[in-house]
Amino acid sequence: MGKLFLGSDKSGFRLKEAIREYLVESNIDFEDIGTLDEEKALPFFEVAEKGAKALQKKVYDRGILICGTGMGMSIVANKHFGVIAAACESVYAAEKCRAINDANVLCMGGWLIGPVMGLEMAKAFLNTSFTQNLEDWRARNLEKARTAVREIEKNSFSK
């Protein structure tokens, strides 16, 4: 699985803490990049940028970011080359963002998702690999799609 980062703003703090407890109990290698104190919360754009830049430097292999809806974190993280952040609201979406899109950052909303659902989403994201449990023909198509999307990304960021 590699090393993971976990981060939130004030709106995602409680969900982040529930996931943090699970990661500690499960001995999963991760770093909490903030917010570390709900009363001294960092803004979503600072946390997302910190995680995305560290992902670019290969400090981490994947990340989980949590704000109010998951959308702000996703938008900021996706501004960074090589980051594929997916805002998800279900276990199915968290699994498929890995299996189909090879996302390396799961974004969730603390206003939308409770701790039980959030934990299941994190587990699905962490335990799913690209093209896992997909038909051979679909896996081949997704490999081609991943290459095409990376080329689009490269062209987009080089301008």
C-alpha positions in Angstrom: 0.0 0.0 0.0 2.8 2.4 0.7 2.8 5.5 2.9 -0.4 7.5 3.3 -1.2 11.0 4.3 -4.4 12.1 6.1 -5.6 15.6 6.4 -8.6 17.8 7.0 -9.9 21.3 7.7 -12.2 22.1 10.6 -15.3 20.7 8.8 -13.6 17.4 8.2 -11.8 17.1 11.6 -14.1 14.7 13.4 -14.2 12.3 10.4 -10.4 12.6 10.0 -10.0 11.7 13.7 -12.2 8.6 13.3 -10.1 7.4 10.3 -6.8 8.3 12.1 -7.8 6.0 15.0 -8.5 3.2 12.6 -5.2 3.7 10.8 -3.3 3.6 14.2 -5.1 0.5 15.4 -4.5 -1.2 12.0 -0.7 -0.3 12.1 -1.1 1.4 8.7 1.9 3.7 7.9 0.5 7.2 7.6 1.1 10.8 8.6 -1.5 13.2 9.8 -0.7 16.5 7.9 -3.3 18.5 9.8 -5.6 19.9 11.1 -4.2 18.6 14.4 -6.4 20.8 16.7 -10.0 21.6 15.8 -9.7 25.0 17.5 -6.6 25.9 15.4 -7.9 24.5 12.1 -6.1 24.9 8.9 -8.0 26.0 5.7 -8.8 23.3 3.2 -6.6 24.8 0.5 -3.5 24.7 2.7 -4.0 21.1 3.7 -4.8 19.9 0.2 -1.8 21.7 -1.2 0.5 20.3 1.4 -0.6 16.7 0.7 -0.6 17.1 -3.1 3.0 18.6 -3.1 4.2 15.8 -0.9 2.6 13.2 -3.2 4.3 14.8 -6.1 7.7 14.4 -4.3 6.8 10.8 -3.6 6.8 11.3 0.2 3.5 9.5 0.1 1.8 7.0 -2.3 -1.8 8.0 -1.5 -3.8 10.3 0.6 -7.2 11.0 2.2 -8.4 14.6 2.5 -11.6 15.7 4.3 -13.3 19.0 4.2 -17.1 19.9 4.4 -18.1 18.3 1.1 -14.8 16.8 -0.2 -15.0 19.1 -3.2 -12.7 21.9 -2.1 -10.0 19.4 -1.2 -10.4 17.6 -4.5 -10.3 20.8 -6.6 -7.1 22.0 -4.9 -5.4 18.7 -5.0 -6.2 18.2 -8.7 -4.4 21.4 -9.5 -1.1 19.5 -8.9 0.5 17.4 -11.7 0.3 13.7 -11.0 -2.5 14.0 -8.4 -5.8 12.2 -9.1 -8.1 13.3 -6.3 -11.7 11.9 -6.3 -14.5 13.4 -4.1 -16.6 10.4 -3.1 -19.8 10.0 -1.2 -20.2 6.2 -1.0 -18.1 3.0 -0.5 -18.8 2.0 -4.1 -17.4 5.3 -5.4 -14.4 5.0 -3.1 -13.6 1.6 -4.5 -14.2 2.5 -8.1 -12.1 5.7 -7.9 -9.2 3.3 -7.4 -10.2 0.4 -9.6 -11.3 2.5 -12.6 -9.6 5.9 -12.3 -6.4 4.9 -10.3 -7.1 7.8 -8.0 -4.3 8.4 -5.5 -6.3 10.8 -3.2 -9.7 10.1 -1.6 -11.7 13.2 -0.7 -14.7 13.1 1.6 -17.1 15.5 3.2 -17.4 15.7 7.0 -20.8 17.3 6.6 -22.0 14.5 4.4 -20.4 11.3 5.7 -20.5 9.8 9.2 -17.6 7.9 10.9 -18.9 4.4 10.1 -19.4 5.2 6.4 -16.1 7.1 6.3 -14.2 4.2 7.7 -15.7 1.8 5.1 -14.9 4.3 2.4 -11.3 4.6 3.6 -11.0 0.8 3.7 -12.3 0.4 0.2 -9.9 3.1 -1.1 -6.9 1.6 0.7 -7.7 -2.1 -0.2 -8.4 -1.6 -3.9 -5.9 -1.6 -6.7 -6.2 -0.3 -10.3 -8.4 -2.6 -12.4 -9.0 -4.9 -9.4 -12.0 -7.3 -9.9 -12.7 -6.0 -13.4 -13.1 -8.0 -16.6 -10.0 -8.5 -18.7 -11.4 -6.4 -21.6 -12.3 -3.6 -19.2 -8.9 -3.7 -17.6 -7.2 -3.4 -21.0 -9.4 -0.4 -21.9 -8.7 1.2 -18.6 -4.9 0.8 -19.1 -5.3 2.6 -22.4 -7.5 5.3 -20.8 -5.0 5.9 -18.0 -2.2 6.4 -20.5 -4.4 8.8 -22.6 -5.4 10.8 -19.5 -1.8 11.1 -18.3 -0.9 12.5 -21.8 -3.8 15.0 -21.5 -2.6 16.0 -18.0 1.0 16.4 -19.3 -0.1 18.6 -22.2 -2.4 20.6 -19.9 0.3 21.3 -17.2 3.0 22.1 -19.8 1.2 25.1 -21.2 
